[in-house]
Amino acid sequence: MNTQIDIPQDIAQKSRAWPFEEAKAVVKRLLAQGKGQIKIPEKGYVLFETGYGPSGLPHIGTFGEVCRTTMVMNAFKRLQPDIPVKLVCFSDDMDGLRKVPGNVPNQALLGEALGMPLTSVPNPFETDHLSFAEHNNARLREFLDSFGFEYEFLSSTKDCYTNGRFNEALGLMLSKYEDVRAAVLPILGEERSKTYSPLFPIVQKKSADDHHPIILHNAVLKEVVDASKGMATFTITDDSEKEKSGYAAGEEITQSIFNGGCKAQWRADWALRWFALDVDYEMAGKDLVTAAQIAADIVKVLGGRGPAGFRYEMFLDEKGEKISKSKGNGLTMEEWLTYAPHESLGYYMYQRPTSAKKLYFDIIPKAVDEYLTFVDKLPEQEPDKKLDNPAWFLHDGELPSGQTSPISFALLLNLVNAANTDDPAVLWKFIHQYSPEATPDNAPMLNRLVGYAIKYYKDFVLPEKCYRAPDERERAALKDLAARLSAMDEGLGADEYMTEVFSAGKENGFDKSELRDWFKAIYEVLLGQSQGPRFGSFIRLYGVKDTAKLIQDALDGKFIVM
């Protein structure tokens, strides 16, 4: 059974947790629209949006935006329970393919499609999807569905441009073309300003054997023929896209921009989306602060009001570089979920969203164990403290049963190490020594962690293991510890075992200031790593007699490869 953890509305109003602070910004926006009153918007709900560009495979940052926005939306529901809400995941799949991602197959196929809308780019993968964008969209949706997000998916191409949903807003943008340009020009250089257009016509390639659509990024508006029908004349500014499109400098194109006849430049497109859908909240990366302000300025030109939203910091790869869909650096969602439960990923997204964070494999164990710690605390905390607990936001105040684990992920990794097995049944024999009541059925989170620990250990711990021989002082202390443990009973408390670990170190030359060195020696000699779990807990889990044997095997040099 799930545990419902309700929070009184007055306590929610006082919460300083960042999702509630963001939700209060949405309330403030509604107050401004209602001239001091909070009313349900004309569209019938408050709209929270996340944007996704399917020019590459979905990456973990995309998931993070959906996860964080969901937390804000759920906080808003606590503040304004009578106002309907909706989360939209918007795919900018009308965008043109600018470059070939380095992490996808059939590079040559994509190279022939540069400049085409992503929904017209051939699918380079061996799947049934008709286009590159459709494949990537499906990947994203599959993952979001597996996590349980409640959302509406919108395709820029099918749901907005080609079906006419954007037509009214595009007509406004066309009629206010120069004002829209003026909102963007301040950030552009002199040369770019001369040719900048917020609207790009989409035409058929002139090639005799290739009539796919292509976006003309080098066309500027010459004349508005009829804004109400979207009719406009564009002039090609240069020959930069002649090879791809067949259109040369000076040529003119007269057509409607409605129903898929154009694509807005990305800043203008962002504003178009906000205005046409009446978006109330959207967050974005810190690198988009200026772009977001320009988009808000364009919305104002169109007669609307930009959404609330905060700017989060970027995720970094192992080298400290920003993760990128096209580079394929950092972690994918699938990779994280190979080695840890999805709850730990959600937890990592909650933590410090305005601080740049490393997003690589080595942060996974810590994220798992911190999540477990917060889950353990949640049921017993006071209501106001619950709203400082990430687990409350991750589970929307309804904690599923079986989310706790009596054994940390770090400790399980060391168990896999010492037991030298990838058989879950063997590991559960040790687990029963530590927690006799635990079974795979009544401890489902622990059971999941066992599988993850095996995978993580094999791929990341084992290749880095490096055992060493002890020096004379370490050897004496380890021999003493083995003797002490051999004389102790199984099933004692971790603290009792830990006392003997301390004593063996102190009585063999490790004074108080050197105890850190003593434990480091234990980990390096016995486990082949420089750090590890609280060793008393490890003994309790692995078994006191098995630990004594582990020490003796290490002293006999059985782990050192000559």
N, C-alpha and C positions, 0 to 999 in steps of 0.2 A: 504493500500500500504506500501511496505517496503521502508525504507529510505537508499539509497546507500551512504556510507560514504567513498569516495575514498581518498587515501593517496598518494601523489606524491612519486615516487621511491626514490628520493634524501632524503626526510624526513624519509622514512622507513630505509634507510641506516644508518641514524644517531641515530635511536631509541636505547635507553638503556633498554627498557623493556625486561624482561628475555626471552620471546619467540623469539624476534629478535636476542638477543645475541646467543641463541642456533642455530637459523637458520644461523647465520654468521659462526658458527663452521662447519656446513654442507658445506657451500660455501668453507671454508678453506680446507676441506677434498677433495672436487672436484678439487680445485686448485692443491693440492698435487698429485692427481691421474693424472691430465692433465699436469703436469709439468709446472705450471704457467698459464694454460688456463682452462677455465671452459667449459667442454664438457658434453654432455648428455652421461651417462654411457652406456656401451654396451647392458645392459639389456633393455634400452629404457626409463628409468625413474629413479628418485631418490626414494629410498625405505626407508620409515619410518616404524619401527616395534614396536609392543608392545607384550609382552609375558604374557601368562596366564596359570597357573597350575590348571586343573580341579579336583584336589584332594578333593575339598570341594566346597560349594556353592560360586558363585561369590560374592565378597564383594566390598565395595565402593572404596577401593584402586585400584582395577582393572579398574573400571570406570575412576578414576582419572588419571591413566596412559594414557588411550586412549584419554581422554579429553585434557590433557596437550600436548600430542604428536601431536594432531590435531592442537592445537594453534601454535606449532613450525612449522608444515608443512605449515599452512596458511601464517605464517610470511615468510617462505622460498619462497612461491609463489609470494609474493610482491617483494622480492629481486631479484628473477630469474624467471620472468613470462614466459619465453620461454622454461623452462625445465619441462617436465612432472613429476608428483609425484604420489606415491601410498602409502597408509597406509595399512599395513598387521597386522591383529590381529592373533597371532600365539598361538594355544593351544597345550601345551606339554602333550597331552593325551596318548602318548606312555609310559609315566612314570609309574612306578609301584606304587601300593597302599601300602604305608608304615605303615599307621595306620588308624583306623576307626574314622572319624570325629564324634565329640560328638553331632552335631546338625542335624543329618540325621536319618530317620527311618530305621527299619530292620537292626539293628546293627549286629546281628548274621550272616546275609547274607553276609555282607561286611567282617566280620571277617574270613570267609572261603575263601575270595578272596585276602588276603594279598600276596603281591609279584607279582600279575598279572598286566599286562598293564591296564591302566584305561579304555581303550576302550573294554577290555574283562571282566571287573568287572560288575556283574549283576546290573541292575538298582533297587535301593531300594525304589524308588518313584512310585506312582501309575500313571505313564505316559506311553506313547507308545514308548519311546526311548529304544533302545536295550541295552544300557550300562549306567553305572554311568557317564562316561565322556560325552556321547552324551546328557544326560539330562542336565548336568551342562553347556555344550557348548551352548545348545539351550537357556538356561536361560540368559546366557551372551549376545547372539546374539539378543534375543528379546529386551533386555534393550537397547543395543547399537543402534538398529534399531529405537526404540521409540524416542531416542534422536536426530536421524538424522545424525549420523556419516556416512561418506562415507569410506568404508573399504573393504578389501578382507579378508575373514576368511580362515585360513589354519589349518588343522588338522595335527598334527605331524604324526599320524598313517597313515591316508588315503592319505594325500597329499604329504608326504615327505619320510617316511620310506618304507612303503609297496609298493608304486608305483615306487620306484627306484630313486626318485628325489635326495635323499641323497647319492646314491651309489658312485658316483665319489669322493665326499668328504670323505666318509667312507673308500674307497680304499686308499686315501692319508693318512688318519689317521692311517690305519692299517700299511702301509709301513713306516710311521714315528712314530710308536708306542712308542718307547723309548723316542724320543724327546718330544712327547706329554706328557708322564708321567713326564718327567723332568720339564715341566712347572708347574706341580701341586705339585710335591713332597716337595718343600720348606715349604708349609703350613701344611704338614701332620706330625704326630708323627712317631717315629721310627717303631712301630709295624704296623701301618696303611700303611706306605710306602712299606712294604714288600709285601703286598697283593693288593695294589691299581691297578685298571685297569680302563682306560678311556672307555672301551667297555665291555658291558655285553651281553653275548649270551642269546637269547630267545629260550626256548625249550618247549616241551610238558611235562606236569607232567607225572611221571611214574605210578601214581595211576591207578589201574585197572578200576575204575569207574569215573575218572576225568582226562580228557586229555586237559584241558584248558592250554593256554600258560602261562609261568611263566618266569620272568626275574631272571637270576642267578647273584646275586650281589657278590657272593663269588667265582667267576671264574676269573683266570688270563690267559693271553696269554702264551702259551707254544711255539707255532711255527706258522709262517706265511706260509701257504701252497702255496697260489697263491693270491697275493694282487689284481691283475687285476680282479679276480673273487670273491674276498672277502673271499676266503677259508682260514680258520684258525683253529688251534687246541687250545682249552682252557682246563685248569686243575682246578678242584674243590679244593679249598684251605682248607676247613674245613666242618664240619657237621652242621653248623648253619642254613642251609636252607633245610636239609635233610627231615624234617617232611613235609615241604610244597611241595618240588619238587621231592623228591625221589632220588636225587643225593647225593652221599657220597664223603667224602674227598678222593682225589687221582684219582677219575674217570676223564676220558678225553672225550671231545666232539669235534668233527671235523665237521664243517659246514660253509656255507657261511653267512657272516654278512649282505649281501645285502637283499633288498626287505623284510625287517621286521625280519631278522634273528638276530638282535641285537638291543640294546638301548644304546646310549652313556651316560656315567655318566654325571650328570647335568651340570658341568662346561664345560666338553668337548662338551656336546650337545649344549650348548649356542654358543660355538665357531663354531660348525658344522653348525648351523643355519645361523650364520653371514656369514660364508664362502660360503655355498651352495647357499644362496639367495642373496648374495652381499648386505647386509644391510648397509645403509648409516647412519642411526640414530636410537638409542634406548636408552631411559632413564631407570633408575632403582633406587631402594631404596638405601639409604645410607649404609644399612647393607650389600650391595653387592659390595662395592667398590673393595675389594680384589678379589672377584670372577670375576668381570668384567675385571680386569686387567689380571687375569690368562687366561680368555677366549680370550682376545685380543692377548696375547702371543701365544696361541695355533693357532689362525688364522694366525699369522705371520709364525709359523712353517709350516703351510699348504701352505704358499705362498700368503696369502691375507693381508688385512689391516682391522683392527677393525673399527667399526662405531664410529661416534661422539655421544655424549650424556652426560647428566649431572646426578648427583646423588641427588635425592630428599629425604627429611626427612620423617620419618614414621608418620602415623596417630596413635593417642593414644585413648584408651577408657576412660570412666569416671574415672577409677582408675589410669590413666597415663600409662597403659600397651599397648604395641604394639598390634594393631588389627590383628586377624588371622582368616583365613578361617576355620581351624580345630576347633578353640575355639568358633567361631561364636560370638565373642565379638564385641563391637562397633556397628556401624550402617550398615544395609544392604542398597543397593540402593532402594529397594522397600519401606523400612521404611522411608527414607528421603522423597521420593516422595509421601508418604501418607500425609505428613504434610507441604510440601512446593513445589513450582514449580521447575522444573528441572534446570531452569536458575540460581536459587540460589545455587544449588549444583555445577554447573559449575563455578560460581563465587568463591565458597569456594576453589575449586581446583586451580584456578588461583593464589589466594593470597599466597604469601610467600612460595613457594614450597620447599625452603631449610631450613625452620623452622618446627620443630615438632609441630603438632597441634592436639588439642583435637577434636575428632570426635564422638560427642554424641548429644542427642536430644536438650540439652539446648543451643547449638550454632545456631540452625536453625533460630529463629526469627531475630537475629542480621544479619545473612548472607542474609536473604531476604531483609531487609531494606537497607543494604549497597548496594546490587545489584540495588535496585530501585533508590537509590541516584545517582549511576554512570550512569544509563540509562537516568535520567533526565538531567544530565550534558552533555552527549555526543554530541547531535546535535549542541550545541552552542560553543563547545570548538575549539580552534585553532588546525590545523592539527597535530602539534607536541605533543600537550597535549592529543589529542585523543588516541595516542599510549601509553599513561600512564593510559588509562582508561580500566579497565577489560572488560567492556561491548563491546568494539570494538573487542576484541579477542573472546569473547563468541559468537558473531554473525558474525564473519568474515567480519567486515566492512559493514554489511547490517542489520540495525536495523529493526526488524519486527514492524509493526504497533500494537498499543494497548499494548505496554510493560510497560507503565507508570501506576502509581496509585496515585490518589490524597490523599490517606490515607495510612499511614504506617501499616505494619503488626502488630507491637507492639500495635498501637492504636486500630486496629481491635480486637486483643485479649482482650483488656480491654473493648471494646464495648460488646463483647460476654459475658464477665464477668458481667458487669453491667446490661445488658438486660436480662440475665438469660434465654437464648433461644438458640435452635439449628435450628431455622427456618430462612433460608436465607432471606425470604420475610420480616420478621420482622426487620432484620438487615438493609436491603436496605431502609426501611422507615427512619431509623436514618441517613443512608448515604446520602439520598436526602436532609436532613437538612444541612449537611456539604457541600455537592457538588451537587447542584440542577440539574446540567447538566448531571451528571453521571448516566448511566444505565448499566445493565448487558451486553447489546449489544455493546455499544460504549466504555465501559471500561472493556474489557475482562480480563485483568490482575487482576483488582480489584475484579471482579466476581470470579476468581479462588481463590484469597486470602481469600475471605469470606468463601468458603468451607474448605480451609486449616485451617483457624483460628478456626472454629468450632471443627474440629477434634483435633487440637493441644490443644485447651483449655480443652476439655473433658478428654484427656488422660494424660496431664502433668501439667496443671495449677490447675484445679479443685481439684485433689487429694491432692495438697499441700496448698490449701487455708486455712488461719487461721485468722479469724476476731478477733479483740479485742475491748474492750470498751475504750473510750477515758478517759484521766484524766481530771481534772477540767479545766485546761488551754486549752486543746485541745477541750473540749466540748464547751467552751465559743467561741472559734475561729470558730468552725464548725457551731455553731448556728448563729453567725454573718454572716458567708459566705452564709448560706442558705437564710438568710434575704436579703442580697445584691443581690443574684442571682434571687430571687423571684421578685425583683423590676426591673429586666433588661429584655430587649426585646430579642426574639429569632433572630438568624441569624446575630448577631454582630460578629466582628472579634475575633479570639482566643486571641489576645493581650489584647483586652478590658476586656475579662473575666479574663485573667491572672492578670491584674492589681488589680482586686477586690480580687483575691485569695491572692496576696501579702499583700494587705491592711488589710484583715481580720486577717492574721497571725501577722503582725506587731502591729496592734492596740489591740491585745489580748495577748501581752507579749512575742512574738517571735521576738527577735531583729535580726539584720542582720546576726550575726554569728549562729543563731539557725534556719534559714529558712529551712535548709536541714531537720531538725527534724520536722518542720511543714509539709513539703511535705510527709515525711515518715509516719507521723501520718495520713494524708489524705488517703494514699494508704492502710495502715493497717486497718484503721477503715472502710473505704468505700468499698475497693476492696479485702481485705483479703490477701494482699501481701506487701512486703517491698519496692517495687519500681514500677514505672509505667510511663506512658507517660507524656509529658508536659500537665499539667492539663487544661490549657486554651483550647488546642486543643481537649481534651476529652469533655469539656463542650460544645464546638462548635458542636462536633459530636453527643453527647448523647442528647443534648438539654438543655437549661438553666433551664427550669421548671422541667424537669425530673431529672437533677442533684440536684436541690434543694430538690426534694422529696427523692432522694437517700440519701442525707445527713440526712434528718429528720428520715428516716427509720433506718439508722445506729444509730442515737442518741436514738431512741426508743428501740434499742436492737434487731431488727428483724433479724439480720444476725448472731447473736451469738447463737450457739447451746449449751444448758445447759446440 
